[in-house]
Structure formats: C-alpha cells, structure tokens
C-alpha cells in the first residue's frame, strides 16, 4: 500500500485574515501561504459559482508537514456572510482540533485575550496511554475559537509505569 498522510485541515471561515491572526497570537504559528485564487466549484462543494474568488491562508505549526492549518474565505459568495454562533458544546460530526503544547497556561491566557470562548479552564487529569499499563497526565483546556472551531489543548507528562 502506498503511504498516505494528513496534509492539513482547512476550515471555511468568515474572515481568513482574522482567523489566522488568532492562531498566530495564541500559538505562535506562522503563515506559510496566503493568496487569493479562483476556487473550482467541486473543491469544496460549497454551491458557489465556478471560479469563485477565495482567500486561502495556511499556517505552519511546529510540524510543517502534518501540522498545517488552513482558513478559506469566500470573497464574493454569501456563504462567507454567515457569522459563527457562540456555543458551549460540540455537535455530531464536528471536528476536534487537538493541539499539544509545552505551555498550556500561556495558551490559555492568550486565547482568553484573543476572544476564545473557554469551555474548560485548565484541569489536570490522567488517561490511559497506547502501551499496556501506560498512563499519561494531561493538563488541558478546551475552547471554541472566534469562528466556533472547537479545540482541546494539552500539556503532556508521562507517568511512571
């Protein structure tokens, strides 16, 4: 079988620039790509006309291959006119953006400053690891970013086996 890997996750957002700025300020991620282009009506199937003008911004996290996050804004289509609602829970079928950090408290403070909706304040908990009898201690927060994208951010410490 040929190798397959996750290249990036891209979210359709109301404002790609402000979305990217949130992640730059909260996580320190850098813009890798920023361009206006014409979208093919099939990718993604948004019901916008063919060659709709879009803005695509892609950020690099600490892993430039599997850690890319994109924001796609439709510039001429009312699809982008929809503002996200403020929520405190997820819905069936929604993605969970999972971020590992070495400074969950710093991320927590930055996310609050930048307008995130905090769902879970910093909490320490223990989960089973992938190996038998392995336990991992997490210090975690959960939040919705200003677009309504849900994420869990954790600092991880392995506990002795």
Z-matrix of the N, CA and C atoms (Angstrom, degrees):
N
C 1 1.453
C 2 1.536 1 108.96
N 3 1.312 2 116.57 1 140.38
C 4 1.460 3 119.89 2 177.96
C 5 1.519 4 110.85 3 -74.77
N 6 1.325 5 115.20 4 156.17
C 7 1.466 6 120.80 5 -178.50
C 8 1.520 7 111.02 6 -72.62
N 9 1.317 8 116.13 7 134.75
C 10 1.461 9 123.03 8 177.02
C 11 1.524 10 107.62 9 -125.89
N 12 1.312 11 117.73 10 136.73
C 13 1.448 12 119.30 11 175.75
C 14 1.524 13 109.65 12 -144.96
N 15 1.310 14 114.96 13 154.81
C 16 1.456 15 120.89 14 178.82
C 17 1.515 16 108.91 15 -73.81
N 18 1.311 17 116.82 16 119.71
C 19 1.463 18 122.01 17 -177.23
C 20 1.523 19 111.46 18 -81.51
N 21 1.331 20 116.62 19 -49.60
C 22 1.463 21 121.36 20 177.50
C 23 1.519 22 108.24 21 -168.77
N 24 1.299 23 115.05 22 168.06
C 25 1.450 24 122.60 23 170.47
C 26 1.518 25 106.64 24 -116.01
N 27 1.332 26 116.98 25 132.76
C 28 1.466 27 121.56 26 179.50
C 29 1.513 28 108.70 27 -122.18
N 30 1.326 29 115.62 28 134.16
C 31 1.459 30 122.43 29 177.82
C 32 1.525 31 109.33 30 -109.48
N 33 1.329 32 116.48 31 140.47
C 34 1.459 33 121.66 32 172.25
C 35 1.520 34 106.24 33 -83.57
N 36 1.328 35 116.01 34 125.57
C 37 1.460 36 121.63 35 -173.42
C 38 1.527 37 110.62 36 -132.39
N 39 1.311 38 115.16 37 164.69
C 40 1.460 39 122.40 38 177.95
C 41 1.528 40 111.42 39 -72.37
N 42 1.319 41 117.49 40 -37.88
C 43 1.463 42 122.16 41 -175.31
C 44 1.528 43 108.92 42 -142.82
N 45 1.330 44 116.49 43 103.19
C 46 1.467 45 121.43 44 -176.01
C 47 1.529 46 111.74 45 -64.63
N 48 1.324 47 116.93 46 -39.67
C 49 1.472 48 120.40 47 -178.55
C 50 1.527 49 111.54 48 -61.81
N 51 1.331 50 117.12 49 -50.95
C 52 1.468 51 119.03 50 -178.25
C 53 1.527 52 110.76 51 -68.27
N 54 1.325 53 117.43 52 -31.94
C 55 1.465 54 120.51 53 176.49
C 56 1.522 55 110.43 54 -62.66
N 57 1.324 56 116.66 55 -46.90
C 58 1.462 57 120.92 56 179.52
C 59 1.526 58 110.81 57 -62.94
N 60 1.316 59 117.31 58 -40.92
C 61 1.473 60 120.96 59 -179.93
C 62 1.532 61 111.61 60 -59.92
N 63 1.338 62 117.46 61 -38.99
C 64 1.464 63 120.95 62 177.58
C 65 1.528 64 110.24 63 -56.27
N 66 1.329 65 117.46 64 -49.23
C 67 1.457 66 122.08 65 -176.95
C 68 1.533 67 111.57 66 -71.90
N 69 1.314 68 117.27 67 -31.23
C 70 1.465 69 120.12 68 174.22
C 71 1.526 70 110.41 69 -64.64
N 72 1.328 71 116.88 70 -45.35
C 73 1.465 72 120.97 71 -177.08
C 74 1.519 73 112.69 72 -74.33
N 75 1.326 74 117.94 73 -39.02
C 76 1.466 75 120.92 74 -176.04
C 77 1.535 76 111.49 75 -79.62
N 78 1.336 77 117.87 76 -43.13
C 79 1.461 78 120.97 77 -174.27
C 80 1.525 79 114.16 78 -110.07
N 81 1.320 80 117.86 79 -11.43
C 82 1.461 81 120.44 80 -177.63
C 83 1.515 82 113.78 81 76.97
N 84 1.348 83 117.86 82 16.17
C 85 1.454 84 121.11 83 179.76
C 86 1.522 85 109.50 84 -72.34
N 87 1.322 86 116.99 85 153.56
C 88 1.459 87 123.27 86 -174.88
C 89 1.525 88 111.12 87 -113.27
N 90 1.325 89 115.48 88 147.90
C 91 1.467 90 120.40 89 176.75
C 92 1.532 91 108.44 90 -70.54
N 93 1.322 92 115.05 91 126.25
C 94 1.459 93 122.06 92 176.85
C 95 1.532 94 109.90 93 -99.29
N 96 1.336 95 115.99 94 -34.07
C 97 1.467 96 121.75 95 -177.15
C 98 1.515 97 108.21 96 -145.66
N 99 1.336 98 116.31 97 137.02
C 100 1.462 99 121.27 98 175.12
C 101 1.518 100 107.27 99 -150.43
N 102 1.342 101 115.78 100 117.66
C 103 1.454 102 118.74 101 -175.94
C 104 1.518 103 110.97 102 -159.17
N 105 1.324 104 115.61 103 152.77
C 106 1.462 105 121.53 104 167.15
C 107 1.509 106 106.79 105 -96.02
N 108 1.326 107 116.48 106 138.86
C 109 1.452 108 121.09 107 -179.03
C 110 1.518 109 110.02 108 -150.92
N 111 1.311 110 115.47 109 174.14
C 112 1.465 111 121.08 110 176.39
C 113 1.521 112 108.49 111 -98.18
N 114 1.316 113 116.04 112 126.89
C 115 1.460 114 120.91 113 -179.13
C 116 1.526 115 110.34 114 -85.99
N 117 1.288 116 116.28 115 141.79
C 118 1.450 117 122.60 116 170.54
C 119 1.533 118 106.10 117 -77.47
N 120 1.309 119 118.26 118 132.71
C 121 1.474 120 121.30 119 -174.91
C 122 1.532 121 113.23 120 -60.13
N 123 1.331 122 117.04 121 -16.21
C 124 1.467 123 120.13 122 -178.08
C 125 1.528 124 113.12 123 -90.09
N 126 1.330 125 117.44 124 -15.72
C 127 1.467 126 121.51 125 -173.17
C 128 1.521 127 111.07 126 -132.21
N 129 1.307 128 122.90 127 99.14
C 130 1.459 129 126.23 128 -10.28
C 131 1.523 130 110.55 129 -80.82
N 132 1.334 131 118.04 130 162.77
C 133 1.468 132 121.20 131 -179.75
C 134 1.531 133 111.03 132 -76.11
N 135 1.338 134 116.87 133 82.36
C 136 1.465 135 122.15 134 -173.53
C 137 1.526 136 113.77 135 -96.03
N 138 1.314 137 117.73 136 -7.04
C 139 1.462 138 124.74 137 -173.19
C 140 1.526 139 111.98 138 74.14
N 141 1.324 140 117.36 139 9.28
C 142 1.468 141 121.23 140 171.73
C 143 1.519 142 107.64 141 -75.61
N 144 1.331 143 115.92 142 158.58
C 145 1.462 144 119.39 143 178.12
C 146 1.526 145 109.94 144 -65.91
N 147 1.333 146 116.06 145 159.50
C 148 1.455 147 120.45 146 177.19
C 149 1.528 148 108.77 147 -63.55
N 150 1.305 149 116.03 148 144.21
C 151 1.458 150 123.55 149 -179.59
C 152 1.527 151 112.82 150 65.45
N 153 1.330 152 116.01 151 28.88
C 154 1.469 153 120.37 152 175.56
C 155 1.527 154 108.61 153 -61.91
N 156 1.313 155 116.33 154 140.41
C 157 1.466 156 120.45 155 177.98
C 158 1.524 157 109.42 156 -74.65
N 159 1.323 158 114.90 157 129.32
C 160 1.460 159 121.05 158 178.35
C 161 1.524 160 109.34 159 -133.23
N 162 1.314 161 114.50 160 158.49
C 163 1.469 162 122.13 161 172.44
C 164 1.518 163 105.55 162 -113.55
N 165 1.337 164 116.67 163 126.39
C 166 1.453 165 121.68 164 178.46
C 167 1.521 166 108.31 165 -120.59
N 168 1.318 167 115.27 166 124.46
C 169 1.462 168 121.58 167 174.76
C 170 1.528 169 107.22 168 -122.10
N 171 1.324 170 115.72 169 130.40
C 172 1.466 171 121.09 170 178.72
C 173 1.526 172 107.77 171 -121.51
N 174 1.327 173 115.09 172 129.41
C 175 1.459 174 121.90 173 179.29
C 176 1.516 175 110.72 174 -104.76
N 177 1.332 176 116.24 175 146.12
C 178 1.455 177 123.15 176 170.97
C 179 1.512 178 108.96 177 -96.24
N 180 1.318 179 116.44 178 132.85
C 181 1.464 180 120.05 179 170.27
C 182 1.528 181 106.34 180 -96.26
N 183 1.307 182 117.80 181 -154.95
C 184 1.467 183 121.15 182 -179.10
C 185 1.530 184 112.00 183 -66.87
N 186 1.323 185 118.52 184 -24.39
C 187 1.457 186 122.36 185 178.80
C 188 1.523 187 108.07 186 -112.95
N 189 1.316 188 116.69 187 104.80
C 190 1.459 189 121.71 188 -173.05
C 191 1.528 190 114.25 189 -69.67
N 192 1.314 191 118.45 190 -12.35
C 193 1.465 192 119.15 191 179.57
C 194 1.523 193 110.97 192 -95.51
N 195 1.320 194 117.55 193 -53.57
C 196 1.461 195 119.22 194 -177.34
C 197 1.521 196 112.30 195 -100.95
N 198 1.309 197 117.70 196 -3.76
C 199 1.456 198 120.72 197 -176.04
C 200 1.510 199 113.96 198 -106.23
N 201 1.307 200 118.55 199 36.67
C 202 1.460 201 120.55 200 178.75
C 203 1.522 202 110.00 201 -98.03
N 204 1.330 203 114.39 202 142.03
C 205 1.460 204 121.96 203 -179.15
C 206 1.517 205 107.83 204 -130.38
N 207 1.341 206 116.61 205 128.13
C 208 1.454 207 121.18 206 -177.45
C 209 1.514 208 112.85 207 -113.37
N 210 1.337 209 115.09 208 153.55
C 211 1.460 210 123.38 209 174.71
C 212 1.516 211 107.62 210 -130.05
N 213 1.327 212 116.11 211 124.67
C 214 1.459 213 122.65 212 -177.40
C 215 1.519 214 108.94 213 -117.34
N 216 1.328 215 115.75 214 123.35
C 217 1.466 216 122.09 215 179.83
C 218 1.521 217 108.80 216 -117.82
N 219 1.322 218 117.25 217 127.55
C 220 1.461 219 121.51 218 173.73
C 221 1.527 220 107.35 219 -82.39
N 222 1.326 221 117.40 220 122.20
C 223 1.464 222 121.31 221 -173.27
C 224 1.526 223 113.25 222 -86.12
N 225 1.331 224 118.56 223 -30.27
C 226 1.472 225 121.55 224 -175.54
C 227 1.511 226 114.27 225 -115.57
N 228 1.287 227 118.71 226 5.32
C 229 1.460 228 121.98 227 -172.57
C 230 1.524 229 108.76 228 -115.54
N 231 1.322 230 117.50 229 139.51
C 232 1.465 231 120.11 230 -177.29
C 233 1.527 232 113.03 231 -65.05
N 234 1.321 233 116.90 232 -8.82
C 235 1.460 234 121.88 233 176.08
C 236 1.534 235 109.56 234 -54.88
N 237 1.339 236 116.90 235 -37.07
C 238 1.460 237 121.13 236 179.52
C 239 1.520 238 112.24 237 -77.98
N 240 1.325 239 118.13 238 -10.03
C 241 1.452 240 120.20 239 -179.34
C 242 1.515 241 113.15 240 -74.54
N 243 1.316 242 117.63 241 -11.66
C 244 1.462 243 121.98 242 -177.86
C 245 1.527 244 109.85 243 -78.22
N 246 1.319 245 116.87 244 118.23
C 247 1.470 246 121.78 245 177.21
C 248 1.527 247 108.57 246 -86.64
N 249 1.333 248 117.11 247 140.57
C 250 1.474 249 119.12 248 178.78
C 251 1.521 250 110.93 249 -69.69
N 252 1.318 251 115.61 250 147.06
C 253 1.459 252 120.07 251 176.54
C 254 1.522 253 109.49 252 -88.79
N 255 1.316 254 116.08 253 150.25
C 256 1.462 255 120.92 254 176.48
C 257 1.526 256 107.09 255 -78.88
N 258 1.345 257 115.90 256 126.53
C 259 1.465 258 120.30 257 -177.52
C 260 1.507 259 110.81 258 -132.02
N 261 1.338 260 115.00 259 166.58
C 262 1.459 261 120.25 260 176.90
C 263 1.528 262 111.84 261 -127.22
N 264 1.333 263 116.98 262 11.10
C 265 1.470 264 120.12 263 178.18
C 266 1.522 265 109.46 264 -151.70
N 267 1.326 266 115.54 265 159.98
C 268 1.466 267 121.67 266 179.88
C 269 1.522 268 110.15 267 -89.51
N 270 1.320 269 114.21 268 166.76
C 271 1.465 270 121.42 269 177.10
C 272 1.526 271 108.86 270 -120.42
N 273 1.313 272 115.90 271 157.02
C 274 1.456 273 121.72 272 178.92
C 275 1.532 274 109.53 273 -56.10
N 276 1.310 275 115.78 274 134.93
C 277 1.456 276 121.61 275 176.79
C 278 1.519 277 114.89 276 87.79
N 279 1.321 278 117.91 277 -5.77
C 280 1.464 279 120.03 278 179.70
C 281 1.527 280 110.94 279 -78.66
N 282 1.332 281 116.77 280 148.39
C 283 1.460 282 118.62 281 175.17
C 284 1.519 283 110.93 282 -78.20
N 285 1.309 284 114.91 283 159.51
C 286 1.464 285 122.10 284 171.82
C 287 1.525 286 105.50 285 -119.32
N 288 1.300 287 116.18 286 117.54
C 289 1.454 288 121.40 287 176.70
C 290 1.528 289 106.70 288 -83.71
N 291 1.336 290 117.42 289 116.73
C 292 1.460 291 122.16 290 -176.91
C 293 1.524 292 107.93 291 -108.44
N 294 1.335 293 115.40 292 124.09
C 295 1.462 294 121.72 293 -176.61
C 296 1.516 295 108.92 294 -122.95
N 297 1.321 296 116.59 295 131.76
C 298 1.458 297 121.30 296 174.21
C 299 1.515 298 108.27 297 -101.58
N 300 1.323 299 116.59 298 136.63
C 301 1.458 300 122.43 299 -178.07
C 302 1.519 301 110.26 300 -136.06
N 303 1.301 302 116.16 301 165.29
C 304 1.464 303 121.41 302 172.22
C 305 1.526 304 110.58 303 -102.20
N 306 1.361 305 116.62 304 0.80
C 307 1.462 306 120.34 305 -176.34
C 308 1.521 307 110.06 306 -146.73
N 309 1.317 308 118.07 307 72.58
C 310 1.453 309 121.26 308 -177.01
C 311 1.535 310 111.76 309 -62.53
N 312 1.325 311 117.91 310 -34.62
C 313 1.467 312 119.60 311 179.56
C 314 1.526 313 111.39 312 -67.01
N 315 1.322 314 117.39 313 -38.90
C 316 1.465 315 120.84 314 176.75
C 317 1.520 316 111.68 315 -64.28
N 318 1.339 317 116.43 316 -42.14
C 319 1.465 318 121.16 317 177.11
C 320 1.525 319 109.88 318 -63.87
N 321 1.315 320 116.73 319 -42.95
C 322 1.464 321 121.88 320 179.44
C 323 1.535 322 110.98 321 -57.71
N 324 1.316 323 117.35 322 -49.60
C 325 1.472 324 121.39 323 -179.54
C 326 1.523 325 111.13 324 -63.55
N 327 1.334 326 117.63 325 -43.56
C 328 1.463 327 121.18 326 179.78
C 329 1.530 328 111.23 327 -65.26
N 330 1.321 329 117.28 328 -41.37
C 331 1.465 330 121.30 329 -179.91
C 332 1.528 331 110.91 330 -63.43
N 333 1.312 332 117.09 331 -42.04
C 334 1.478 333 120.77 332 176.85
C 335 1.527 334 110.46 333 -60.90
N 336 1.335 335 116.61 334 -46.25
C 337 1.475 336 120.93 335 179.62
C 338 1.524 337 112.12 336 -60.71
N 339 1.337 338 116.80 337 -34.75
C 340 1.463 339 121.44 338 -174.06
C 341 1.528 340 113.58 339 -91.82
N 342 1.328 341 117.87 340 9.42
C 343 1.456 342 120.34 341 171.23
C 344 1.517 343 116.87 342 95.03
N 345 1.324 344 118.42 343 15.09
C 346 1.463 345 120.21 344 176.76
C 347 1.525 346 109.99 345 -69.98
N 348 1.327 347 115.79 346 152.47
C 349 1.459 348 121.43 347 172.12
C 350 1.520 349 106.81 348 -94.90
N 351 1.326 350 116.43 349 106.72
C 352 1.468 351 121.16 350 -178.03
C 353 1.530 352 108.65 351 -76.22
N 354 1.320 353 116.38 352 125.40
C 355 1.459 354 121.88 353 177.56
C 356 1.526 355 109.29 354 -96.02
N 357 1.323 356 116.41 355 -48.99
C 358 1.455 357 121.30 356 -179.96
C 359 1.524 358 109.12 357 -123.87
N 360 1.319 359 115.93 358 120.13
C 361 1.464 360 121.85 359 175.74
C 362 1.529 361 107.63 360 -67.31
N 363 1.334 362 119.70 361 166.96
C 364 1.460 363 120.87 362 -178.31
C 365 1.532 364 112.49 363 -53.90
N 366 1.321 365 114.97 364 129.26
C 367 1.456 366 121.77 365 -179.27
C 368 1.535 367 107.70 366 -141.25
N 369 1.320 368 116.60 367 144.37
C 370 1.468 369 121.74 368 176.69
C 371 1.519 370 108.23 369 -104.65
N 372 1.331 371 116.41 370 133.42
C 373 1.454 372 121.78 371 -179.55
C 374 1.516 373 109.47 372 -150.15
N 375 1.329 374 117.30 373 166.49
C 376 1.456 375 122.69 374 -177.10
C 377 1.525 376 108.57 375 -119.84
N 378 1.340 377 115.54 376 135.04
C 379 1.471 378 121.54 377 178.46
C 380 1.524 379 108.74 378 -127.29
N 381 1.337 380 117.26 379 154.81
C 382 1.469 381 119.15 380 175.89
C 383 1.525 382 109.80 381 -69.11
N 384 1.330 383 116.71 382 143.04
C 385 1.457 384 121.70 383 176.23
C 386 1.513 385 111.12 384 -87.05
N 387 1.319 386 115.99 385 -178.54
C 388 1.467 387 121.04 386 -179.39
C 389 1.529 388 112.29 387 -72.76
N 390 1.320 389 117.02 388 -29.97
C 391 1.468 390 121.78 389 -179.95
C 392 1.533 391 110.19 390 -87.78
N 393 1.334 392 116.36 391 152.24
C 394 1.458 393 121.34 392 177.72
C 395 1.526 394 110.06 393 -56.46
N 396 1.307 395 116.38 394 135.98
C 397 1.472 396 124.28 395 178.95
C 398 1.526 397 114.46 396 64.51
N 399 1.319 398 118.71 397 5.96
C 400 1.468 399 121.11 398 177.98
C 401 1.528 400 109.29 399 -81.11
N 402 1.309 401 116.05 400 138.67
C 403 1.457 402 121.32 401 176.18
C 404 1.523 403 107.96 402 -129.56
N 405 1.308 404 115.63 403 142.01
C 406 1.457 405 121.70 404 -178.75
C 407 1.517 406 109.06 405 -123.69
N 408 1.306 407 115.83 406 130.05
C 409 1.461 408 120.87 407 175.89
C 410 1.532 409 108.25 408 -93.47
N 411 1.312 410 115.27 409 128.29
C 412 1.458 411 121.43 410 178.81
C 413 1.520 412 109.87 411 -117.60
N 414 1.305 413 115.72 412 140.13
C 415 1.459 414 121.60 413 166.70
C 416 1.516 415 103.40 414 -111.26
N 417 1.333 416 116.58 415 114.89
C 418 1.459 417 120.83 416 -167.24
C 419 1.516 418 112.82 417 -130.21
N 420 1.337 419 113.66 418 155.40
C 421 1.459 420 122.66 419 167.84
C 422 1.522 421 106.92 420 -132.36
N 423 1.327 422 116.54 421 159.75
C 424 1.460 423 119.53 422 170.99
C 425 1.515 424 107.78 423 -135.11
N 426 1.339 425 114.43 424 148.54
C 427 1.460 426 119.33 425 -175.25
C 428 1.518 427 111.24 426 -161.03
N 429 1.322 428 115.01 427 165.54
C 430 1.451 429 122.69 428 168.13
C 431 1.520 430 106.76 429 -109.01
N 432 1.330 431 117.17 430 131.33
C 433 1.457 432 119.24 431 176.14
C 434 1.534 433 108.48 432 -74.17
N 435 1.323 434 119.57 433 175.59
C 436 1.464 435 120.24 434 -177.96
C 437 1.533 436 115.10 435 -60.46
N 438 1.339 437 118.46 436 -15.29
C 439 1.465 438 122.24 437 175.60
C 440 1.518 439 113.05 438 -89.52
N 441 1.319 440 117.40 439 -5.26
C 442 1.460 441 120.26 440 -176.14
C 443 1.511 442 113.08 441 88.63
N 444 1.342 443 117.94 442 13.10
C 445 1.457 444 121.99 443 177.54
C 446 1.528 445 107.98 444 -81.43
N 447 1.330 446 116.44 445 123.58
C 448 1.463 447 121.64 446 -178.38
C 449 1.520 448 110.12 447 -83.76
N 450 1.325 449 115.84 448 139.44
C 451 1.459 450 119.26 449 176.36
C 452 1.516 451 111.49 450 -146.65
N 453 1.327 452 113.24 451 154.56
C 454 1.455 453 122.40 452 173.59
C 455 1.519 454 106.68 453 -119.41
N 456 1.335 455 116.31 454 129.58
C 457 1.453 456 121.95 455 -178.73
C 458 1.520 457 107.58 456 -120.21
N 459 1.332 458 116.78 457 127.77
C 460 1.463 459 120.65 458 -175.82
C 461 1.514 460 112.08 459 -134.91
N 462 1.318 461 113.41 460 148.13
C 463 1.453 462 124.65 461 168.68
C 464 1.524 463 104.04 462 -106.22
N 465 1.319 464 118.26 463 133.44
C 466 1.464 465 121.09 464 -170.80
C 467 1.519 466 112.39 465 -118.22
N 468 1.333 467 115.87 466 135.00
C 469 1.460 468 122.60 467 174.21
C 470 1.509 469 108.40 468 -131.33
N 471 1.337 470 117.33 469 127.79
C 472 1.459 471 120.12 470 177.37
C 473 1.522 472 109.06 471 -78.54
N 474 1.309 473 116.57 472 135.59
C 475 1.460 474 123.02 473 177.66
C 476 1.518 475 107.52 474 -94.56
N 477 1.301 476 117.53 475 143.73
C 478 1.480 477 121.92 476 178.06
C 479 1.522 478 111.05 477 -51.53
N 480 1.311 479 117.17 478 141.49
C 481 1.472 480 122.44 479 178.66
C 482 1.502 481 110.93 480 -79.88
